[in-house]
Amino acid sequence: MKNILILANGNMAKHFVQWVGKSRIDNNHYYITCTNHKEPISQSGGNLSFIEDDPTSYLKLKNIMADIEFIKVFIVMINKDEALYSYKNIRIIEPKIRILFVSNWDELKLNDENTKVININELIASSLYEELPNVPVIAKNIGLAKGEIMEILVSFGSSYAYRHVGSLSNRKWRIVAIYRNEKQLFPTNATMIKPNDRIIIIGNPIVLEEVYKRITKRKGLFPEPYGRNLYIILDIEKNREDILIEVNEAVFLSNKFSKSKLYIRLLGEAEGDILDELKKFETEYIEILDNINRKELIETINYETNHYEIGLFLISRTMFDKSFRKILYIEKKPIYLFGEQSLYNISKAIILMEEEEAMESLSSSVFDLSETLGLQLSLYNYDPEGDFLDKKNIIEHYESLSKIYGLKIDIKEKKINPIRELREESDILQIIPFNKKILKKPILNFFSRNFSRYFLGIKKHPQLLIPIED
């Protein structure tokens, strides 16, 4: 049995003692000098003893502590002088005993390594601060109390809503509990996160800060959340017709994203009057950037991505070679690849199912884009063995989002690899997860379920690469 001495008076002390009385921890015994309350508080297990002596009296306090070995003292008193007298008396009697001192006085400082001061004003301010929007709730008295345990409210517009736990957590952080409808859930990988869930996450404090930002950031119209503006890399050494086709398609796409600006970066040396023609495109929302060479572009791409708030790159397939892929992969931005068919005539967006984490990661952008461009969204579930239930979590996630956005989604189940079928399709936009697989050389395998690498070999259709975490 551990003995704890509580020197208390005032309403706050009354509530504290009531909490102690409700405690289910029966291996502590509490001795309470609660002089303002004559009626005993309901006791649980008889582990409370009330003492009528005045704690500000050195002799009376010495008598209390003479026969009982206390491991800790709580000073919860309304009067500053009385609290300090009691503290000094205890220090004379027991110089090393641990003390928890509750203070309502900002100027009070106790230079004592064995005394912890809890400032009520700071505590209330901290609790109020956590009620502000966009502020994470961090466990203060658990673990290291440095932010490694955090509670986050999942808003309706969060990109994490309607995603499965298994597609989110990684080795640096975990979702350990979900509170929904006043009930606690212990999630599995198949548990879907829903709006208004309060999730408890644990992990590296720095990582959790970034997780908090991602969870609480509402979905915006594409290209958010990657950035606001578009950036076309235009090879002006190509023939005039191809240059103008790409520019017009970029302008068309930019106009669809009403809050975006288009930056046209000229690459190479121009011949003829092409520069004069390009200058005619300049408006408040379209800016021509001076022509530079390939080496200069590689050196400045990171700066310009951040400086111009780029959320979408537009680039030709010939320029998207292996070396330049790596540069753009590092930027972690979506990439639009021009196809032989123009975006003007596109009516459908096609996604081939891959891993659950990748599919859920790009889903918000897919729906935002489809809604903005007015595209019919189709999801291809390919399995040569016909085990289509293997992708049920992905389908559940996309069907939930389709109801939110009010967009119909067409789910196609295929035993035969759909790549051949898609080669024959017209007016489609292919959407592909942009991960490390894209950097590797394509190997065509019609029994493989990983389409990303050789999907790029279909030059007919325009394609959108959306970055995901590897």
VOPAGU-2260 file (C-alpha; in pm, 1 decimal, decimal comma):
REM VOPAGU-2260
SITE   aa  ch    i         X         Y         Z
SITE  MET   A    0       0,0       0,0       0,0
SITE  LYS   A    1     136,6     340,8    -103,5
SITE  ASN   A    2      48,4     637,0     116,9
SITE  ILE   A    3     -28,1     973,8     -39,5
SITE  LEU   A    4     -83,3    1298,1     151,3
SITE  ILE   A    5    -324,0    1553,6       4,1
SITE  LEU   A    6    -331,4    1904,8     152,1
SITE  ALA   A    7    -647,8    2050,9       7,3
SITE  ASN   A    8    -913,1    2320,4      35,0
SITE  GLY   A    9   -1143,1    2510,2    -202,0
SITE  ASN   A   10   -1372,3    2387,9    -480,0
SITE  MET   A   11   -1094,0    2255,4    -700,7
SITE  ALA   A   12    -965,2    2048,9    -408,8
SITE  LYS   A   13   -1318,2    1920,4    -350,2
SITE  HIS   A   14   -1345,7    1794,9    -709,9
SITE  PHE   A   15    -999,8    1640,2    -693,7
SITE  VAL   A   16   -1085,5    1453,4    -375,4
SITE  GLN   A   17   -1411,7    1333,9    -533,2
SITE  TRP   A   18   -1212,4    1189,3    -823,2
SITE  VAL   A   19    -981,1    1019,3    -577,2
SITE  GLY   A   20   -1284,9     873,6    -402,1
SITE  LYS   A   21   -1405,1     723,5    -730,7
SITE  SER   A   22   -1067,4     571,9    -806,7
SITE  ARG   A   23   -1054,4     202,7    -884,4
SITE  ILE   A   24    -691,1     185,4    -780,1
SITE  ASP   A   25    -711,8      24,8    -437,6
SITE  ASN   A   26    -340,2     -10,4    -361,7
SITE  ASN   A   27    -309,9     359,4    -273,4
SITE  HIS   A   28    -418,4     506,3      60,0
SITE  TYR   A   29    -501,1     875,9      65,8
SITE  TYR   A   30    -470,5    1096,6     374,6
SITE  ILE   A   31    -657,9    1421,0     312,5
SITE  THR   A   32    -654,1    1741,9     513,0
SITE  CYS   A   33    -976,2    1873,7     360,2
SITE  THR   A   34   -1080,5    2114,6     636,6
SITE  ASN   A   35   -1359,9    2284,6     441,4
SITE  HIS   A   36   -1564,2    1966,9     396,2
SITE  LYS   A   37   -1694,9    1800,0     710,8
SITE  GLU   A   38   -1905,5    1539,2     533,2
SITE  PRO   A   39   -1697,1    1242,9     419,9
SITE  ILE   A   40   -1687,4    1175,6      48,1
SITE  SER   A   41   -1806,0     834,1     -67,6
SITE  GLN   A   42   -1514,0     598,7     -35,1
SITE  SER   A   43   -1423,7     311,2    -259,8
SITE  GLY   A   44   -1261,9      30,6     -64,8
SITE  GLY   A   45   -1203,4     244,8     244,6
SITE  ASN   A   46    -873,7     386,1     118,7
SITE  LEU   A   47    -945,4     749,9     218,2
SITE  SER   A   48    -867,1     898,7     559,3
SITE  PHE   A   49    -970,7    1255,2     643,9
SITE  ILE   A   50    -761,4    1467,8     881,6
SITE  GLU   A   51    -896,2    1784,0    1049,9
SITE  ASP   A   52    -553,7    1934,5    1133,1
SITE  ASP   A   53    -435,9    2262,1     978,4
SITE  PRO   A   54    -160,3    2184,6     718,7
SITE  THR   A   55      -9,2    2532,9     756,2
SITE  SER   A   56      99,8    2446,7    1109,3
SITE  TYR   A   57     446,8    2297,5    1118,4
SITE  LEU   A   58     385,5    2098,1    1438,9
SITE  LYS   A   59      54,4    1952,6    1322,9
SITE  LEU   A   60     199,3    1861,1     985,1
SITE  LYS   A   61     500,4    1702,0    1153,6
SITE  ASN   A   62     266,7    1490,6    1369,8
SITE  ILE   A   63      77,0    1377,6    1058,9
SITE  MET   A   64     396,1    1272,4     883,0
SITE  ALA   A   65     567,8    1124,1    1188,2
SITE  ASP   A   66     395,4     786,8    1194,8
SITE  ILE   A   67     320,6     738,7     825,4
SITE  GLU   A   68     566,9     705,6     538,1
SITE  PHE   A   69     431,1     906,1     245,0
SITE  ILE   A   70     566,1     864,9    -107,3
SITE  LYS   A   71     411,2    1183,4    -247,7
SITE  VAL   A   72     237,4    1501,1    -132,0
SITE  PHE   A   73     -27,3    1697,9    -326,0
SITE  ILE   A   74     -77,1    2065,1    -235,1
SITE  VAL   A   75    -411,3    2182,8    -375,2
SITE  MET   A   76    -492,8    2499,7    -182,6
SITE  ILE   A   77    -682,4    2814,5    -273,8
SITE  ASN   A   78    -471,3    3060,6     -73,9
SITE  LYS   A   79    -119,4    3133,3    -196,5
SITE  ASP   A   80      33,2    3204,2     145,4
SITE  GLU   A   81    -121,5    2895,0     301,1
SITE  ALA   A   82       2,3    2680,3       9,7
SITE  LEU   A   83     356,9    2816,0      43,3
SITE  TYR   A   84     360,1    2774,8     424,4
SITE  SER   A   85     253,3    2413,3     380,5
SITE  TYR   A   86     517,5    2357,3     111,5
SITE  LYS   A   87     797,4    2503,5     327,3
SITE  ASN   A   88     689,3    2298,4     626,5
SITE  ILE   A   89     697,8    1978,3     425,5
SITE  ARG   A   90    1043,6    2060,3     293,5
SITE  ILE   A   91    1170,1    2106,3     648,6
SITE  ILE   A   92    1019,7    1774,2     755,5
SITE  GLU   A   93    1102,3    1576,6     436,9
SITE  PRO   A   94    1360,9    1753,2     213,2
SITE  LYS   A   95    1343,3    1495,1     -69,9
SITE  ILE   A   96     979,8    1383,6     -79,6
SITE  ARG   A   97     807,4    1437,3    -414,3
SITE  ILE   A   98     552,7    1719,9    -416,5
SITE  LEU   A   99     290,9    1818,0    -672,1
SITE  PHE   A  100     207,5    2186,0    -622,7
SITE  VAL   A  101    -106,9    2327,3    -787,4
SITE  SER   A  102     -59,3    2697,3    -859,8
SITE  ASN   A  103    -302,4    2967,8    -962,3
SITE  TRP   A  104     -28,5    3232,0    -953,9
SITE  ASP   A  105     174,3    3295,9   -1268,4
SITE  GLU   A  106     465,0    3463,4   -1088,6
SITE  LEU   A  107     523,7    3169,2    -854,9
SITE  LYS   A  108     848,2    2981,4    -920,0
SITE  LEU   A  109     984,1    2692,2    -712,7
SITE  ASN   A  110    1343,1    2596,3    -777,8
SITE  ASP   A  111    1306,3    2240,6    -656,4
SITE  GLU   A  112    1379,6    1931,3    -865,9
SITE  ASN   A  113    1151,5    1719,8    -646,6
SITE  THR   A  114     852,2    1951,2    -689,6
SITE  LYS   A  115     631,1    1963,6    -997,2
SITE  VAL   A  116     427,5    2282,5   -1034,0
SITE  ILE   A  117     101,5    2261,6   -1229,9
SITE  ASN   A  118     -14,2    2607,9   -1332,5
SITE  ILE   A  119    -394,2    2610,1   -1356,9
SITE  ASN   A  120    -399,1    2901,4   -1600,4
SITE  GLU   A  121    -157,1    2724,5   -1835,0
SITE  LEU   A  122    -359,2    2403,1   -1806,8
SITE  ILE   A  123    -686,5    2575,0   -1894,2
SITE  ALA   A  124    -522,6    2773,6   -2175,3
SITE  SER   A  125    -378,3    2452,0   -2318,0
SITE  SER   A  126    -719,6    2280,9   -2305,7
SITE  LEU   A  127    -885,1    2578,8   -2475,2
SITE  TYR   A  128    -610,6    2590,4   -2738,4
SITE  GLU   A  129    -673,6    2226,3   -2827,9
SITE  GLU   A  130   -1037,8    2310,2   -2896,9
SITE  LEU   A  131    -933,8    2548,4   -3176,5
SITE  PRO   A  132    -968,6    2421,3   -3535,0
SITE  ASN   A  133    -656,0    2271,3   -3692,5
SITE  VAL   A  134    -486,7    2202,1   -3357,7
SITE  PRO   A  135    -396,5    1841,8   -3268,5
SITE  VAL   A  136    -476,0    1697,5   -2926,3
SITE  ILE   A  137    -155,9    1555,2   -2777,6
SITE  ALA   A  138    -128,1    1324,1   -2477,3
SITE  LYS   A  139      44,1    1527,2   -2206,0
SITE  ASN   A  140      94,5    1278,5   -1927,1
SITE  ILE   A  141     143,7     957,3   -2124,3
SITE  GLY   A  142     468,0     822,7   -2266,3
SITE  LEU   A  143     721,0    1094,5   -2342,6
SITE  ALA   A  144     449,6    1363,9   -2361,6
SITE  LYS   A  145     629,3    1505,6   -2667,5
SITE  GLY   A  146     355,5    1450,3   -2920,7
SITE  GLU   A  147     408,2    1081,3   -2992,2
SITE  ILE   A  148      43,2    1012,4   -2902,0
SITE  MET   A  149    -213,3    1225,3   -3082,9
SITE  GLU   A  150    -588,6    1241,5   -3131,3
SITE  ILE   A  151    -723,0    1368,6   -3465,4
SITE  LEU   A  152   -1078,7    1438,9   -3576,9
SITE  VAL   A  153   -1139,1    1321,3   -3934,0
SITE  SER   A  154   -1349,9    1585,6   -4105,1
SITE  PHE   A  155   -1600,8    1510,4   -4377,5
SITE  GLY   A  156   -1375,8    1656,8   -4644,4
SITE  SER   A  157   -1057,5    1482,0   -4528,6
SITE  SER   A  158    -866,4    1282,0   -4788,6
SITE  TYR   A  159    -837,6    1009,1   -4522,3
SITE  ALA   A  160   -1214,3     966,1   -4491,5
SITE  TYR   A  161   -1343,4     639,8   -4641,0
SITE  ARG   A  162    -994,8     490,4   -4652,4
SITE  HIS   A  163    -894,4     165,4   -4486,7
SITE  VAL   A  164    -651,1     159,1   -4196,6
SITE  GLY   A  165    -426,5     -90,4   -4376,6
SITE  SER   A  166    -364,4     160,1   -4656,3
SITE  LEU   A  167    -248,0     433,7   -4419,7
SITE  SER   A  168     -28,4     324,0   -4129,4
SITE  ASN   A  169     338,2     244,5   -4179,7
SITE  ARG   A  170     641,0     159,7   -3967,2
SITE  LYS   A  171     674,4     519,1   -3840,8
SITE  TRP   A  172     316,8     557,0   -3715,6
SITE  ARG   A  173       5,2     355,5   -3636,5
SITE  ILE   A  174    -367,8     405,2   -3588,5
SITE  VAL   A  175    -427,3     229,8   -3257,6
SITE  ALA   A  176    -788,9     323,3   -3180,2
SITE  ILE   A  177   -1094,8     483,0   -3336,2
SITE  TYR   A  178   -1378,0     652,1   -3145,7
SITE  ARG   A  179   -1707,2     646,3   -3333,5
SITE  ASN   A  180   -2057,6     714,8   -3201,9
SITE  GLU   A  181   -1930,8     720,0   -2842,2
SITE  LYS   A  182   -1774,7     376,0   -2883,7
SITE  GLN   A  183   -1413,4     266,1   -2891,9
SITE  LEU   A  184   -1297,6      50,4   -3182,9
SITE  PHE   A  185    -971,4    -137,8   -3216,3
SITE  PRO   A  186    -912,8    -120,8   -3592,2
SITE  THR   A  187    -788,4    -390,7   -3824,6
SITE  ASN   A  188    -637,0    -328,3   -4167,3
SITE  ALA   A  189    -986,6    -367,0   -4315,7
SITE  THR   A  190   -1147,7    -102,5   -4089,4
SITE  MET   A  191   -1270,9     195,4   -4288,9
SITE  ILE   A  192   -1219,5     544,0   -4145,4
SITE  LYS   A  193   -1532,4     757,6   -4161,4
SITE  PRO   A  194   -1603,1    1130,6   -4121,5
SITE  ASN   A  195   -1628,5    1247,0   -3758,6
SITE  ASP   A  196   -1415,0     957,2   -3637,8
SITE  ARG   A  197   -1165,2    1051,4   -3369,8
SITE  ILE   A  198    -854,4     845,8   -3431,5
SITE  ILE   A  199    -569,4     786,2   -3188,5
SITE  ILE   A  200    -232,4     762,7   -3359,7
SITE  ILE   A  201     107,6     685,0   -3214,5
SITE  GLY   A  202     454,6     723,7   -3363,2
SITE  ASN   A  203     742,3     961,6   -3425,3
SITE  PRO   A  204     628,5    1313,4   -3315,8
SITE  ILE   A  205     772,7    1480,5   -3628,3
SITE  VAL   A  206     600,6    1227,4   -3853,2
SITE  LEU   A  207     272,2    1270,3   -3665,9
SITE  GLU   A  208     277,3    1645,2   -3729,2
SITE  GLU   A  209     283,8    1577,3   -4103,8
SITE  VAL   A  210      17,7    1306,5   -4070,4
SITE  TYR   A  211    -201,4    1555,6   -3885,5
SITE  LYS   A  212    -164,9    1809,6   -4166,8
SITE  ARG   A  213    -257,4    1550,0   -4430,2
SITE  ILE   A  214    -559,1    1417,6   -4239,3
SITE  THR   A  215    -702,6    1760,2   -4157,6
SITE  LYS   A  216    -638,9    1909,7   -4500,6
SITE  ARG   A  217    -966,0    1911,0   -4689,3
SITE  LYS   A  218    -984,2    1787,1   -5044,8
SITE  GLY   A  219    -961,3    2069,9   -5291,7
SITE  LEU   A  220   -1016,7    2080,7   -5663,0
SITE  PHE   A  221    -732,0    1915,4   -5848,5
SITE  PRO   A  222    -436,2    1987,4   -5866,8
SITE  GLU   A  223    -469,0    2055,7   -5494,8
SITE  PRO   A  224    -327,2    1934,9   -5259,2
SITE  TYR   A  225      -9,5    1903,6   -5472,2
SITE  GLY   A  226      -5,2    2270,2   -5564,5
SITE  ARG   A  227    -214,5    2533,8   -5741,2
SITE  ASN   A  228     -64,4    2592,5   -6083,6
SITE  LEU   A  229      26,7    2410,7   -6406,6
SITE  TYR   A  230     370,9    2393,4   -6566,8
SITE  ILE   A  231     421,2    2275,3   -6921,8
SITE  ILE   A  232     772,7    2187,5   -7039,8
SITE  LEU   A  233     760,8    2277,9   -7407,5
SITE  ASP   A  234    1025,8    2155,2   -7651,0
SITE  ILE   A  235    1031,9    2443,2   -7898,4
SITE  GLU   A  236    1271,5    2260,7   -8133,1
SITE  LYS   A  237     985,2    2034,0   -8246,0
SITE  ASN   A  238     769,5    2116,8   -8543,3
SITE  ARG   A  239     532,5    2410,2   -8512,3
SITE  GLU   A  240     212,7    2202,6   -8532,8
SITE  ASP   A  241     306,6    1974,1   -8240,8
SITE  ILE   A  242     408,2    2273,8   -8028,0
SITE  LEU   A  243      76,8    2449,6   -8081,1
SITE  ILE   A  244    -123,7    2130,3   -8016,3
SITE  GLU   A  245      43,6    2088,9   -7677,9
SITE  VAL   A  246       4,6    2454,7   -7583,6
SITE  ASN   A  247    -363,6    2460,5   -7675,9
SITE  GLU   A  248    -425,5    2142,9   -7475,6
SITE  ALA   A  249    -242,5    2292,8   -7175,5
SITE  VAL   A  250    -450,4    2610,8   -7201,3
SITE  PHE   A  251    -769,0    2403,7   -7224,1
SITE  LEU   A  252    -674,3    2211,6   -6910,2
SITE  SER   A  253    -572,0    2529,0   -6726,6
SITE  ASN   A  254    -908,5    2688,8   -6803,7
SITE  LYS   A  255   -1082,7    2392,1   -6645,5
SITE  PHE   A  256    -901,4    2462,4   -6318,7
SITE  SER   A  257   -1037,9    2810,0   -6259,1
SITE  LYS   A  258    -802,2    2901,3   -5973,2
SITE  SER   A  259    -485,9    2789,0   -6154,0
SITE  LYS   A  260    -222,1    2968,2   -6358,0
SITE  LEU   A  261     -30,8    2812,3   -6647,5
SITE  TYR   A  262     346,3    2855,4   -6674,7
SITE  ILE   A  263     499,3    2767,6   -7011,4
SITE  ARG   A  264     867,2    2681,7   -6977,9
SITE  LEU   A  265    1041,3    2693,8   -7318,2
SITE  LEU   A  266    1311,3    2432,7   -7369,0
SITE  GLY   A  267    1568,4    2463,9   -7649,3
SITE  GLU   A  268    1635,4    2717,2   -7924,1
SITE  ALA   A  269    1340,4    2841,0   -8126,1
SITE  GLU   A  270    1337,4    2874,2   -8502,6
SITE  GLY   A  271    1112,2    3094,9   -8712,4
SITE  ASP   A  272     823,8    3291,0   -8569,7
SITE  ILE   A  273     714,3    3036,0   -8309,0
SITE  LEU   A  274     812,4    3261,7   -8018,6
SITE  ASP   A  275     588,2    3538,6   -8149,3
SITE  GLU   A  276     300,2    3291,6   -8179,9
SITE  LEU   A  277     352,5    3168,2   -7826,2
SITE  LYS   A  278     358,4    3521,5   -7688,1
SITE  LYS   A  279       1,5    3564,0   -7811,3
SITE  PHE   A  280    -111,0    3309,4   -7549,1
SITE  GLU   A  281       6,6    3528,1   -7260,0
SITE  THR   A  282    -268,0    3657,0   -7029,6
SITE  GLU   A  283    -309,5    3725,2   -6660,9
SITE  TYR   A  284    -330,5    3347,1   -6609,5
SITE  ILE   A  285     -72,5    3232,1   -6866,0
SITE  GLU   A  286     295,9    3322,6   -6840,7
SITE  ILE   A  287     576,1    3238,6   -7084,5
SITE  LEU   A  288     908,0    3157,9   -6914,1
SITE  ASP   A  289    1230,9    3221,5   -7107,4
SITE  ASN   A  290    1381,3    2936,2   -7305,4
SITE  ILE   A  291    1660,9    2739,8   -7136,6
SITE  ASN   A  292    1850,4    2419,0   -7215,6
SITE  ARG   A  293    1794,1    2078,0   -7063,1
SITE  LYS   A  294    2077,0    2105,6   -6809,4
SITE  GLU   A  295    1948,1    2441,9   -6684,2
SITE  LEU   A  296    1598,5    2300,2   -6652,6
SITE  ILE   A  297    1718,3    2008,9   -6437,9
SITE  GLU   A  298    1908,4    2251,2   -6215,0
SITE  THR   A  299    1611,8    2487,0   -6165,6
SITE  ILE   A  300    1314,8    2249,2   -6167,1
SITE  ASN   A  301    1299,5    2214,0   -5789,0
SITE  TYR   A  302    1317,3    2590,5   -5732,3
SITE  GLU   A  303    1050,7    2665,9   -5991,8
SITE  THR   A  304     822,2    2391,4   -5859,5
SITE  ASN   A  305     815,3    2558,8   -5520,0
SITE  HIS   A  306     835,0    2919,0   -5639,8
SITE  TYR   A  307     544,1    2887,7   -5883,4
SITE  GLU   A  308     340,8    2652,9   -5656,9
SITE  ILE   A  309     327,2    2387,3   -5927,1
SITE  GLY   A  310      67,2    2114,8   -5877,7
SITE  LEU   A  311      74,0    1956,1   -6225,0
SITE  PHE   A  312     346,3    1907,4   -6485,6
SITE  LEU   A  313     257,9    1869,3   -6854,3
SITE  ILE   A  314     517,2    1700,6   -7072,7
SITE  SER   A  315     552,7    1508,3   -7398,2
SITE  ARG   A  316     632,6    1136,5   -7397,7
SITE  THR   A  317     961,6    1181,8   -7581,9
SITE  MET   A  318    1077,8    1417,9   -7309,0
SITE  PHE   A  319     961,2    1183,5   -7034,6
SITE  ASP   A  320    1261,2     957,0   -7078,0
SITE  LYS   A  321    1429,3     761,4   -6803,1
SITE  SER   A  322    1662,5    1035,4   -6681,7
SITE  PHE   A  323    1393,2    1303,0   -6670,2
SITE  ARG   A  324    1148,3    1065,8   -6502,2
SITE  LYS   A  325    1372,5    1050,2   -6199,0
SITE  ILE   A  326    1385,7    1428,2   -6172,8
SITE  LEU   A  327    1007,5    1459,7   -6184,1
SITE  TYR   A  328     959,7    1162,3   -5951,5
SITE  ILE   A  329    1157,1    1345,0   -5682,6
SITE  GLU   A  330     920,1    1643,5   -5706,2
SITE  LYS   A  331     621,1    1422,1   -5610,5
SITE  LYS   A  332     378,3    1608,0   -5837,3
SITE  PRO   A  333     119,2    1473,4   -6083,9
SITE  ILE   A  334     231,6    1453,7   -6446,5
SITE  TYR   A  335      13,0    1482,6   -6753,7
SITE  LEU   A  336     155,5    1303,0   -7058,8
SITE  PHE   A  337      22,7    1416,0   -7396,0
SITE  GLY   A  338    -124,1    1140,0   -7609,4
SITE  GLU   A  339    -197,0    1103,6   -7977,0
SITE  GLN   A  340    -558,9    1183,6   -7892,8
SITE  SER   A  341    -633,5    1527,6   -7755,2
SITE  LEU   A  342    -792,4    1590,2   -7417,1
SITE  TYR   A  343   -1072,8    1786,9   -7582,6
SITE  ASN   A  344   -1232,5    1466,9   -7704,6
SITE  ILE   A  345   -1187,3    1263,1   -7387,0
SITE  SER   A  346   -1504,7    1144,0   -7210,5
SITE  LYS   A  347   -1381,4     865,4   -6980,1
SITE  ALA   A  348   -1116,0     818,0   -6713,1
SITE  ILE   A  349    -977,7     465,5   -6670,2
SITE  ILE   A  350    -793,7     317,4   -6369,3
SITE  LEU   A  351    -660,6     -35,2   -6345,1
SITE  MET   A  352    -665,9    -163,5   -5988,1
SITE  GLU   A  353    -333,1    -209,2   -5816,7
SITE  GLU   A  354    -237,5    -237,6   -5450,0
SITE  GLU   A  355    -495,7    -110,8   -5201,4
SITE  GLU   A  356    -269,6     157,4   -5055,2
SITE  ALA   A  357    -194,0     303,5   -5397,3
SITE  MET   A  358    -557,6     301,3   -5505,6
SITE  GLU   A  359    -682,9     475,0   -5194,0
SITE  SER   A  360    -397,8     724,8   -5198,1
SITE  LEU   A  361    -488,9     863,2   -5540,9
SITE  SER   A  362    -867,7     829,7   -5509,7
SITE  SER   A  363    -945,5    1186,0   -5395,1
SITE  SER   A  364    -751,3    1333,5   -5686,1
SITE  VAL   A  365    -921,3    1094,4   -5927,9
SITE  PHE   A  366   -1269,9    1202,6   -5823,3
SITE  ASP   A  367   -1176,6    1571,3   -5812,9
SITE  LEU   A  368   -1036,1    1551,0   -6165,2
SITE  SER   A  369   -1326,4    1346,8   -6302,8
SITE  GLU   A  370   -1575,7    1592,4   -6158,3
SITE  THR   A  371   -1388,6    1894,6   -6295,1
SITE  LEU   A  372   -1346,2    1752,3   -6646,1
SITE  GLY   A  373   -1685,8    1582,2   -6655,0
SITE  LEU   A  374   -1538,4    1235,1   -6712,9
SITE  GLN   A  375   -1707,8     898,6   -6665,1
SITE  LEU   A  376   -1489,9     702,1   -6422,5
SITE  SER   A  377   -1421,5     332,7   -6484,2
SITE  LEU   A  378   -1234,7     100,0   -6250,0
SITE  TYR   A  379   -1091,7    -222,2   -6395,2
SITE  ASN   A  380   -1063,9    -514,2   -6153,6
SITE  TYR   A  381    -833,3    -765,0   -6320,4
SITE  ASP   A  382    -771,9   -1112,1   -6179,2
SITE  PRO   A  383    -679,5   -1406,6   -6403,1
SITE  GLU   A  384    -822,2   -1647,7   -6143,6
SITE  GLY   A  385   -1148,6   -1457,7   -6105,6
SITE  ASP   A  386   -1090,7   -1379,7   -5735,4
SITE  PHE   A  387   -1252,8   -1037,7   -5756,7
SITE  LEU   A  388   -1338,3   -1027,5   -5384,9
SITE  ASP   A  389    -969,0    -973,5   -5320,7
SITE  LYS   A  390   -1023,6    -608,1   -5410,5
SITE  LYS   A  391   -1341,0    -556,3   -5208,5
SITE  ASN   A  392   -1182,4    -289,7   -4984,7
SITE  ILE   A  393   -1082,2     -83,4   -5286,5
SITE  ILE   A  394   -1427,1    -112,0   -5440,2
SITE  GLU   A  395   -1593,7     -19,9   -5109,7
SITE  HIS   A  396   -1372,6     287,7   -5083,8
SITE  TYR   A  397   -1444,0     407,0   -5440,8
SITE  GLU   A  398   -1816,3     339,4   -5412,2
SITE  SER   A  399   -1828,3     547,8   -5091,9
SITE  LEU   A  400   -1655,9     839,2   -5264,0
SITE  SER   A  401   -1881,0     809,0   -5569,2
SITE  LYS   A  402   -2182,1     874,3   -5344,6
SITE  ILE   A  403   -2014,3    1177,8   -5188,0
SITE  TYR   A  404   -1920,5    1330,5   -5522,5
SITE  GLY   A  405   -2242,3    1224,4   -5692,0
SITE  LEU   A  406   -2040,6    1059,2   -5969,8
SITE  LYS   A  407   -2129,4     721,5   -6107,3
SITE  ILE   A  408   -1840,2     474,8   -6117,1
SITE  ASP   A  409   -1832,0     180,8   -6358,2
SITE  ILE   A  410   -1654,7    -124,7   -6210,4
SITE  LYS   A  411   -1543,2    -379,6   -6465,8
SITE  GLU   A  412   -1425,1    -728,1   -6366,6
SITE  LYS   A  413   -1179,9    -891,0   -6608,0
SITE  LYS   A  414   -1013,7   -1233,4   -6615,7
SITE  ILE   A  415    -824,6   -1136,9   -6929,4
SITE  ASN   A  416    -561,6    -866,7   -6903,3
SITE  PRO   A  417    -743,3    -546,6   -7016,9
SITE  ILE   A  418    -435,2    -382,9   -7170,6
SITE  ARG   A  419    -517,8    -520,2   -7518,6
SITE  GLU   A  420    -876,6    -403,6   -7483,8
SITE  LEU   A  421    -769,8     -55,1   -7378,0
SITE  ARG   A  422    -536,7     -24,7   -7676,9
SITE  GLU   A  423    -845,1     -35,6   -7896,5
SITE  GLU   A  424   -1035,2     219,3   -7688,3
SITE  SER   A  425   -1069,9     582,7   -7790,3
SITE  ASP   A  426   -1147,3     902,7   -7598,6
SITE  ILE   A  427   -1006,6     781,8   -7263,7
SITE  LEU   A  428    -768,2     927,4   -7006,8
SITE  GLN   A  429    -555,5     666,4   -6832,6
SITE  ILE   A  430    -476,6     737,4   -6467,0
SITE  ILE   A  431    -166,0     567,3   -6328,6
SITE  PRO   A  432      -5,6     559,9   -5981,6
SITE  PHE   A  433     334,3     733,6   -6006,3
SITE  ASN   A  434     569,0     518,4   -5799,9
SITE  LYS   A  435     915,4     368,2   -5836,5
SITE  LYS   A  436     785,0     107,8   -6080,0
SITE  ILE   A  437     750,0     384,6   -6338,4
SITE  LEU   A  438    1127,2     439,0   -6325,7
SITE  LYS   A  439    1202,3      82,8   -6434,9
SITE  LYS   A  440    1213,5     -48,7   -6788,4
SITE  PRO   A  441     875,8    -187,7   -6899,9
SITE  ILE   A  442     847,9    -564,4   -6920,8
SITE  LEU   A  443     526,9    -673,1   -7088,7
SITE  ASN   A  444     362,2    -961,1   -6903,0
SITE  PHE   A  445      -2,6   -1024,3   -6969,8
SITE  PHE   A  446     -37,5   -1225,7   -6648,1
SITE  SER   A  447     105,3    -951,1   -6428,4
SITE  ARG   A  448    -124,4    -735,6   -6215,4
SITE  ASN   A  449     123,7    -448,7   -6200,9
SITE  PHE   A  450      32,5    -233,1   -6498,8
SITE  SER   A  451     215,3      90,8   -6425,5
SITE  ARG   A  452     536,8      31,6   -6619,2
SITE  TYR   A  453     402,2     -94,5   -6949,9
SITE  PHE   A  454      88,3     118,3   -6933,9
SITE  LEU   A  455     313,8     400,5   -7050,1
SITE  GLY   A  456     373,5     215,4   -7374,4
SITE  ILE   A  457      22,5     302,2   -7492,3
SITE  LYS   A  458      96,6     630,2   -7671,0
SITE  LYS   A  459    -251,9     664,3   -7809,0
SITE  HIS   A  460    -414,0     795,7   -7491,4
SITE  PRO   A  461    -322,3    1091,0   -7273,1
SITE  GLN   A  462    -218,5     975,0   -6928,4
SITE  LEU   A  463    -213,6    1124,0   -6581,4
SITE  LEU   A  464      48,9    1001,5   -6333,4
SITE  ILE   A  465     -44,9    1071,1   -5970,0
SITE  PRO   A  466     232,9    1034,1   -5710,9
SITE  ILE   A  467     184,4     791,7   -5423,0
SITE  GLU   A  468     400,6     697,8   -5126,3
SITE  ASP   A  469     621,4     395,0   -5195,4
